Amino acid sequence: MTTPLVGSAGVDSRPMRIKTGFEISYQCPSATPMLLMPSVHPSRRGDLETIDTLRTEPRVSVHAYTDAYGNICNRLVAGPGRIRLSTEFVIRDPGLIDPYVPDATEHPIHELPDEVILYLLGSRYCDTEKLVEIAWSLFGHTPPGWARVQAISDYVHTHITFNYANARPDKTAHDAWTEATGVCRDYAHLAIAFCRCLNIPARYCTGYMGDIGVPVVGVMDFSAWMEVYLGGRWRTFDPRNNMPRMARVLIARGRDAIDVPIATTFGPAVLIGFAVTSVEVASPLRA
């Protein structure tokens, strides 16, 4: 991994405006309840320049609430027929890349805050009981703290080959390690599971991250990364890209992807359209 030289503390950043949004369409044979989590996380809502609101076509009633992890959830009943779900907004961003804090230390378990303990435990997609011996054999010799988490991120980045064709909704961290292929959520799940096996709290994040500041790498999608508790704070690591990135727009955090699905349908619904956007836009001209 290359040590970040731009956008770190003490280095000038470039504030930016990002136009972000999505359009997803389903065909529902009958009335289908849906749970949707595409709204910008409350921690970033103060940065919104325009409104982030879920639009439906045709119009249906949408009920919003905040879940146990502090994420915004939306409930509606779609169909029967076609429904288009979308949003588009502009959000301000400081233009900083992910902080690099090599002296961030691990915490003894007994010193961890109560609310962090949850992220040491195994979960639906982070099946730590199958990976604990593997984790200690791979990383038990590494220096504790930031260096150990970076070693995990480096390993996962090279171990898994990115391939949309090998994505599936029931793939666990152990499956990703065994099959050595998958998508960004699989990279995140495996790295999170390894951290938890080594008694390092780690949680799953999903959000927007366009190809801003890097070469265009393909079709835009929602992104997944992880946050690891080191040095008294949650720190961002991204085993899929394994390099400091800018312009992350957080949507939700949880134990793993089971807690933060963009869309959950409670009945048959066929996905017929999917597009995500996150691009930098120019600042408006001053009068």
MARGU-323089 format. One line per 5 residues: number of its first residue (from 0); their letters; for each residue x negated, y, z negated of N, C-alpha, C. Coordinates in steps of 0.1 Angstrom, whole numbers, plus 2048, in hexadecimal, padded with zeros to 3 digits. Layout:
# residues N
NUM) a) X/Y/Z/X/Y/Z/X/Y/Z | ...
This chain:
# residues 287
0) mttpl) 7F8/7F4/800/800/800/800/7F7/80C/800 | 7FB/817/808/7F4/823/808/7F8/82C/7FD | 7EF/832/7F5/7F2/83B/7EB/7F8/848/7F1 | 803/84D/7EB/809/859/7F1/801/865/7EF | 800/86D/7FA/7F8/879/7F9/801/886/7FB
5) vgsag) 80D/884/800/816/88F/803/823/88D/7FB | 828/898/7F5/835/897/7EE/834/893/7E0 | 828/890/7DB/826/88C/7CD/826/898/7C4 | 826/896/7B7/826/8A1/7AD/81A/8AA/7B0 | 81C/8B7/7B0/810/8C0/7B3/80D/8C3/7C1
10) vdsrp) 815/8BC/7CA/813/8BE/7D9/81F/8C4/7DE | 81E/8CE/7E7/829/8D5/7ED/832/8CB/7F4 | 83F/8CC/7F2/849/8C4/7F9/850/8CD/803 | 859/8C7/80B/860/8CE/815/86F/8CB/813 | 876/8D4/80C/884/8D2/80A/88B/8D1/817
15) mrikt) 896/8C8/817/89C/8C5/824/8AB/8C4/822 | 8B2/8C4/82D/8C1/8C1/82D/8C3/8B4/835 | 8CB/8AB/82F/8CD/89E/836/8DC/89C/839 | 8DF/89A/845/8ED/896/849/8EE/887/848 | 8F7/883/840/8F8/875/83C/907/870/83D
20) gfeis) 909/864/840/917/85F/841/917/851/847 | 923/84C/848/925/83F/84E/933/83E/855 | 935/834/85D/942/831/863/943/822/863 | 94D/81C/85C/94F/80D/85C/95D/80B/85F | 960/801/868/96D/7FD/86C/970/7EF/86A
25) yqcps) 97C/7EC/865/981/7DE/863/98E/7DC/86A | 990/7D0/86E/99D/7CB/872/9A3/7C2/868 | 9AF/7C5/862/9B5/7BD/858/9C2/7B7/85C | 9C3/7AA/85C/9D0/7A4/860/9DB/7A7/857 | 9D9/7AA/84B/9E3/7AD/841/9DE/7B8/838
30) atpml) 9E7/7BD/82F/9E2/7C7/825/9D7/7C1/81D | 9CC/7C9/81C/9C0/7C3/815/9BA/7CE/80C | 9BA/7CB/7FF/9B3/7D4/7F5/9A4/7D4/7F8 | 99E/7E0/7F6/990/7E1/7F8/98A/7E9/7EC | 97E/7E6/7E9/975/7ED/7E0/969/7F2/7E7
35) lmpsv) 967/800/7E7/95D/806/7EF/954/80E/7E6 | 946/80D/7E9/93C/814/7E1/933/81B/7EA | 937/824/7F3/92E/82C/7FB/92B/83A/7F7 | 931/83E/7EC/930/84C/7E7/923/84F/7E1 | 91E/85B/7E4/911/85F/7DE/912/85E/7CF
40) hpsrr) 907/859/7C9/906/857/7BA/908/864/7B3 | 90E/864/7A7/910/871/7A0/903/879/79D | 8F8/872/79C/8EB/879/79A/8E7/882/7A5 | 8ED/87F/7B1/8E9/887/7BD/8F4/891/7C2 | 900/890/7BB/90B/898/7C0/909/8A7/7BF
45) gdlet) 900/8AB/7B6/8FD/8B9/7B5/8F5/8BE/7C1 | 8F0/8B5/7C9/8E8/8B9/7D5/8F0/8BA/7E1 | 8FD/8B6/7E0/906/8B6/7EC/908/8C4/7F1 | 907/8C6/7FD/909/8D3/803/918/8D4/809 | 91C/8C8/80E/92A/8C6/812/930/8BA/80B
50) idtlr) 93D/8B9/80C/944/8AF/804/941/8A1/809 | 93E/898/800/93E/88A/803/94B/883/7FE | 954/881/808/961/87B/804/964/870/80E | 96A/865/809/96D/85A/811/979/85D/81A | 978/85C/827/983/85E/830/988/851/836
55) teprv) 995/850/837/99B/844/83D/9A3/847/849 | 9A3/83F/853/9AC/840/85F/9B2/833/862 | 9BF/831/861/9C9/83B/85C/9C7/83E/84D | 9CD/849/849/9CC/84D/83B/9D3/843/832 | 9CC/840/827/9D1/838/81C/9CD/83E/80F
60) svhay) 9D4/83B/805/9D0/840/7F8/9C3/83A/7F3 | 9BA/842/7EE/9AD/83E/7E8/9AC/842/7DA | 9A9/838/7D1/9A8/83B/7C3/999/839/7BF | 993/843/7B9/985/843/7B6/983/842/7A7 | 979/83A/7A3/976/839/794/967/837/793
65) tdayg) 962/838/787/953/835/784/952/828/77D | 949/81F/782/947/812/77C/93E/812/770 | 93B/807/76B/933/805/75E/925/80A/760 | 920/80A/76D/912/80E/76F/911/81D/773 | 91C/824/773/91C/832/777/91E/835/786
70) nicnr) 922/82B/78E/923/82D/79C/932/830/79F | 934/837/7AA/941/83B/7AF/947/830/7B8 | 953/82B/7B4/959/821/7BC/967/826/7C1 | 96B/821/7CD/977/825/7D3/980/819/7D6 | 98C/81A/7D2/996/80F/7D5/9A1/814/7DF
75) lvagp) 9A4/80A/7E8/9AF/80D/7F1/9B5/800/7F6 | 9C0/801/7FD/9C6/7F5/803/9C7/7F8/812 | 9C1/7F0/81A/9C0/7F3/829/9CA/7EA/830 | 9CE/7EE/83C/9D5/7E6/845/9E4/7E4/841 | 9EA/7DB/849/9E4/7D3/854/9E0/7DB/860
80) grirl) 9D6/7D6/867/9D1/7DD/873/9C3/7E2/871 | 9BF/7EC/879/9B1/7F1/879/9B0/7FD/86F | 9A5/7FE/868/9A3/809/85F/994/80D/861 | 993/81B/862/985/820/863/982/828/857 | 977/825/851/972/82C/845/966/834/848
85) stefv) 965/840/843/95A/848/847/958/854/83D | 94C/859/83E/948/866/837/93D/86C/83F | 93B/879/83D/930/880/843/92D/88D/83A | 921/88F/836/91E/89A/82D/910/89E/82F | 90D/8AA/82A/8FF/8AF/829/8FB/8B0/81B
90) irdpg) 8EF/8AB/818/8E9/8AB/80B/8DB/8B1/80B | 8D8/8B9/801/8CB/8BF/7FF/8C2/8B5/7F9 | 8B5/8B5/7FD/8AB/8AC/7F8/89E/8B4/7F6 | 897/8B2/7EB/88A/8B9/7E9/87F/8B5/7F3 | 881/8AA/7FA/876/8A5/803/86B/89F/7FD
95) lidpy) 86C/89A/7F0/861/893/7E9/861/885/7ED | 856/87F/7EE/855/870/7F0/856/86A/7E2 | 857/85D/7E2/858/855/7D5/84C/858/7CD | 84E/85B/7C0/843/85E/7B7/839/852/7B6 | 82D/855/7B5/822/84B/7B3/81C/84E/7A5
100) vpdat) 81F/844/79C/81B/846/78E/813/83A/789 | 806/839/78D/7FF/82C/78B/7FC/829/77C | 7FD/834/774/7FB/831/765/808/82E/75E | 813/82C/765/81F/829/75E/81E/81B/758 | 821/819/74B/81F/80D/744/82B/805/742
105) ehpih) 829/7F8/740/834/7EF/73C/838/7F2/72D | 844/7EE/729/848/7EF/71B/84A/7E1/715 | 845/7DF/709/849/7D3/702/858/7D2/701 | 85E/7C6/701/86C/7C5/702/873/7CB/6F6 | 86D/7CA/6EA/873/7D0/6DE/873/7DF/6DE
110) elpde) 86C/7E5/6E7/86C/7F4/6E8/875/7F9/6F3 | 87B/7F1/6FA/884/7F5/705/891/7FB/700 | 896/806/706/8A3/80B/702/8AE/800/705 | 8B8/801/6FC/8C3/7F7/6FD/8C9/7F6/70B | 8CB/801/712/8D2/801/71F/8C9/7FB/72A
115) vilyl) 8BC/7F9/727/8B3/7F3/731/8B3/7E4/731 | 8B6/7DE/725/8B4/7D0/723/8BC/7C8/72E | 8C7/7CD/732/8D0/7C6/73C/8C7/7C2/748 | 8BE/7CB/74C/8B7/7C9/758/8AA/7C0/757 | 8AA/7B9/74B/8A0/7AE/74A/8A6/7A1/74D
120) lgsry) 8B3/7A0/74D/8BA/794/74E/8BD/78F/75D | 8BE/782/75F/8C1/77D/76C/8CF/781/76F | 8D2/781/77C/8DF/785/781/8E3/77D/78E | 8EE/780/794/8F3/778/79F/8E9/775/7A9 | 8E2/780/7AE/8D9/77E/7B9/8CA/77E/7B5
125) cdtek) 8C8/781/7A8/8BA/781/7A3/8B9/775/799 | 8B8/769/79F/8B8/75D/797/8AA/75A/791 | 8A8/761/786/89A/761/780/896/754/77B | 8A0/74B/777/89D/73E/771/896/736/77B | 898/738/788/891/730/793/883/736/797
130) lveia) 881/742/792/875/749/797/86A/74C/78C | 86E/74A/77F/865/74E/775/857/748/775 | 856/73B/778/849/735/779/841/73A/785 | 848/73C/790/842/742/79C/83D/750/799 | 845/758/793/841/766/790/834/766/788
135) wslfg) 834/75F/77D/828/75F/774/81B/75A/77B | 81D/750/784/812/74A/78B/80C/754/795 | 815/75C/79B/811/766/7A5/80C/773/79F | 812/778/794/80F/785/78F/80B/786/781 | 80A/77A/77A/806/77B/76C/7F8/780/769
140) htppg) 7F0/77F/774/7E2/784/772/7E0/793/775 | 7EB/799/77B/7E9/7A7/77F/7EA/7B1/773 | 7E4/7BC/774/7E5/7C6/769/7F3/7CA/767 | 7F8/7CB/75A/806/7CE/758/808/7DD/75B | 815/7E0/75E/819/7ED/761/81B/7EF/770
145) warvq) 818/7FB/774/81A/7FF/782/813/7F5/78C | 807/7F2/789/7FF/7E9/792/806/7DC/794 | 80C/7D6/789/813/7C9/78A/81F/7CA/793 | 827/7D5/791/833/7D7/799/82F/7D9/7A8 | 824/7E1/7AA/820/7E3/7B8/81B/7D6/7BE
150) aisdy) 814/7CD/7B6/810/7C0/7BB/81D/7B8/7BF | 827/7B9/7B7/834/7B2/7BB/839/7B7/7C8 | 83A/7C4/7C9/83F/7CB/7D5/837/7C7/7E1 | 829/7C7/7E0/821/7C3/7EB/823/7B5/7EF | 825/7AC/7E6/827/79E/7E9/834/79C/7F0
155) vhthi) 83F/7A1/7EB/84C/7A0/7F1/84C/7A6/7FF | 846/7B1/801/845/7B7/80E/83F/7AE/818 | 834/7A7/815/82E/79F/81E/834/791/81F | 83A/78C/814/83F/77F/814/84C/77D/81C | 855/788/81C/861/787/823/860/78E/831
160) tfnya) 865/787/83B/866/78D/848/874/792/84A | 875/79F/84E/882/7A5/850/889/79F/85C | 895/79B/85A/89D/796/865/8AC/796/862 | 8B3/79F/869/8C2/7A0/867/8C9/792/869 | 8C3/78A/872/8CA/77E/876/8CA/774/86A
165) narpd) 8C1/776/861/8C0/76D/855/8C6/772/848 | 8CE/77D/84A/8D5/782/83E/8E2/77A/83C | 8E5/779/82F/8F2/772/82C/8F6/777/81E | 903/777/81B/907/77D/80F/904/775/802 | 901/769/803/8FE/761/7F7/8EF/75E/7F5
170) ktahd) 8E7/765/7FC/8D8/763/7FA/8D3/769/7ED | 8CD/760/7E5/8C7/765/7D8/8B8/768/7DA | 8B2/76D/7CF/8A4/770/7CF/89C/764/7D2 | 8A0/759/7CB/898/74C/7CE/89A/748/7DC | 8A6/749/7E2/8A7/746/7F0/89E/74E/7F9
175) awtea) 89D/75B/7F5/895/764/7FD/886/760/7FC | 882/75C/7F0/874/757/7EF/872/74A/7F7 | 87B/741/7F6/87A/734/7FD/87A/736/80C | 884/73E/811/886/73F/81F/87C/74A/826 | 877/753/81D/86E/75D/821/873/766/82D
180) tgvcr) 880/769/82D/886/771/837/892/777/832 | 896/783/837/8A2/789/832/8A2/798/836 | 8AB/7A0/82E/8AC/7AE/831/8A9/7B6/824 | 8AB/7C3/824/8A5/7CB/819/8AB/7C6/80B | 8B8/7C2/80A/8BD/7BD/7FD/8B5/7B1/7F8
185) dyahl) 8B0/7A8/801/8A9/79D/7FD/89B/7A0/7F8 | 895/7AA/7FE/888/7AF/7F9/88A/7B4/7EB | 895/7BC/7E9/897/7C2/7DC/89A/7B8/7D2 | 8A3/7AE/7D5/8A7/7A4/7CC/89A/79C/7C7 | 892/798/7D0/886/790/7CD/87D/798/7C4
190) aiafc) 87A/7A4/7C7/871/7AD/7BF/877/7AF/7B1 | 884/7B2/7B0/88B/7B4/7A3/88A/7A7/79B | 88C/79C/7A1/88C/78F/799/87E/78D/794 | 873/78F/79C/866/78D/798/863/797/78C | 867/7A3/78D/865/7AD/782/86B/7A8/775
195) rclni) 878/7A3/776/87F/79F/76A/878/792/764 | 873/78A/76D/86C/77E/768/860/782/75F | 85A/78D/763/84E/792/75C/852/79C/750 | 85F/79C/74D/864/7A5/742/863/7B4/745 | 864/7B7/752/865/7C5/756/873/7C8/75B
200) paryc) 87A/7D1/755/887/7D4/759/888/7DA/767 | 891/7D5/76F/892/7D9/77D/8A1/7D9/781 | 8A5/7E3/789/8B3/7E4/78E/8B3/7E6/79D | 8BF/7E3/7A2/8C1/7E4/7B1/8C7/7F1/7B4 | 8C3/7F7/7BF/8C8/804/7C4/8CC/803/7D3
205) tgymg) 8D7/809/7D6/8DB/80A/7E4/8DD/818/7E8 | 8DB/81C/7F4/8DD/82A/7F9/8DA/82C/807 | 8D9/839/80B/8D5/83C/818/8C6/840/818 | 8BF/83C/823/8B2/840/825/8AF/83F/834 | 8AF/84B/83A/8AC/84B/848/89D/84B/84B
210) digvp) 89A/84B/858/88C/84A/85C/886/858/85C | 886/85F/851/881/86D/84F/873/86C/84A | 86A/872/852/85C/872/84E/854/865/852 | 85B/85C/859/855/850/85E/85A/84D/86C | 853/845/874/858/842/881/865/83B/881
215) vvgvm) 86E/83D/88B/87B/837/88B/878/828/88C | 87F/820/883/87D/812/882/888/809/887 | 894/80F/88A/89F/807/88F/8AC/80D/88C | 8B6/805/88D/8C4/80A/88B/8C6/80D/87C | 8CC/818/879/8CE/81C/86B/8D8/813/864
220) dfsaw) 8D5/811/857/8DE/808/84F/8DD/80E/841 | 8E5/80A/838/8E3/80C/82A/8D6/805/825 | 8CF/80B/81B/8C3/806/817/8C4/800/808 | 8BB/7F8/805/8BA/7F2/7F7/8AB/7F4/7F3 | 8AA/7F8/7E6/89C/7F8/7E0/89E/7F5/7D1
225) mevyl) 894/7F7/7C9/895/7F4/7BB/88F/7FF/7B2 | 894/800/7A6/88E/809/79C/889/800/790 | 87D/803/78C/877/7FB/781/874/804/775 | 876/7FF/769/874/807/75D/866/806/759 | 85E/811/75B/850/812/757/84E/820/751
230) ggrwr) 846/820/747/842/82D/741/84E/836/73D | 858/82F/738/864/836/732/86D/83C/73D | 86C/838/74A/874/83D/754/876/833/75F | 881/834/766/884/82B/772/87B/830/77D | 874/827/783/86B/82B/78F/86F/823/79B
235) tfdpr) 86E/82A/7A7/873/825/7B3/868/81C/7BA | 86C/810/7BE/863/808/7C6/86C/802/7D1 | 866/800/7DD/86D/7FC/7E9/865/7F1/7F0 | 868/7E5/7EC/860/7DA/7F2/863/7D7/800 | 86E/7DC/806/871/7DA/814/867/7E3/81C
240) nnmpr) 866/7F0/819/85D/7F9/820/84F/7F9/81A | 84E/7F8/80D/841/7F7/805/838/803/808 | 83F/80F/809/837/81B/80A/840/826/805 | 83A/831/800/842/83C/7FB/84A/842/806 | 857/844/803/860/84A/80D/867/856/807
245) marvl) 86D/85E/810/875/86A/80B/883/868/810 | 88B/871/80B/899/873/80F/8A2/867/80C | 89F/861/800/8A9/856/7FB/8B5/85E/7F6 | 8C1/859/7F9/8CD/85E/7F4/8D4/852/7ED | 8D3/852/7E0/8D8/847/7D8/8E7/847/7D8
250) iargr) 8EC/83A/7DA/8FB/838/7D9/8FE/831/7CC | 8F7/826/7C8/8FB/81F/7BD/8F0/817/7B7 | 8F0/813/7AA/8E7/80B/7A4/8EE/800/79C | 8E7/7F4/79B/8ED/7E9/793/8E3/7DE/791 | 8E8/7D3/78C/8DF/7C7/789/8DA/7C2/796
255) daidv) 8E2/7C1/7A0/8DE/7BC/7AE/8EA/7C0/7B7 | 8EA/7BB/7C3/8F3/7BF/7CE/902/7BC/7CA | 904/7B2/7C1/911/7AF/7BD/918/7BB/7B6 | 910/7C4/7B0/916/7CF/7A9/919/7DB/7B2 | 912/7DB/7BD/913/7E8/7C5/916/7E5/7D4
260) piatt) 91F/7DD/7D7/923/7DA/7E6/929/7E7/7EC | 925/7EA/7F8/92B/7F5/7FF/93A/7F3/801 | 93D/7E6/804/94C/7E3/806/94E/7D5/802 | 959/7D3/7FA/95E/7C6/7F6/96D/7C6/7FA | 970/7BB/802/97E/7BA/807/984/7AE/800
265) fgpav) 990/7B0/7FA/997/7A6/7F3/9A2/7A0/7FC | 99D/799/806/9A5/793/811/99E/793/81E | 9A4/78D/829/99D/78D/836/99C/79B/83C | 990/79E/840/98E/7AB/847/982/7A9/850 | 983/7AC/85D/979/7AA/867/972/7B7/869
270) ligfa) 964/7B8/867/95C/7C4/86A/95B/7C6/879 | 960/7D1/87E/960/7D3/88C/957/7E0/890 | 953/7E7/886/94A/7F3/889/942/7F7/87D | 935/7FB/87F/92C/7FE/874/922/807/879 | 921/813/873/916/81D/877/913/825/86A
275) vtsve) 906/827/868/901/82F/85D/8F8/83A/863 | 8F8/846/85D/8F0/851/861/8E9/858/856 | 8DC/85B/857/8D5/863/84D/8CA/86A/854 | 8CC/876/858/8C2/87E/860/8C0/88C/85B | 8B4/891/85D/8B2/89F/858/8B8/8A9/862
280) vaspl) 8BE/8B3/85C/8C4/8BE/865/8BE/8CB/861 | 8BE/8D5/86A/8B8/8E2/868/8C0/8EA/85E | 8BA/8F3/857/8C0/8FC/84E/8C8/906/856 | 8D4/90A/850/8DC/914/858/8D5/921/859 | 8D7/928/864/8D1/935/865/8D7/93F/85C
285) ra) 8CE/948/855/8D3/952/84C/8D9/95E/854 | 8E3/963/84F/8EA/96F/855/8E1/97B/855
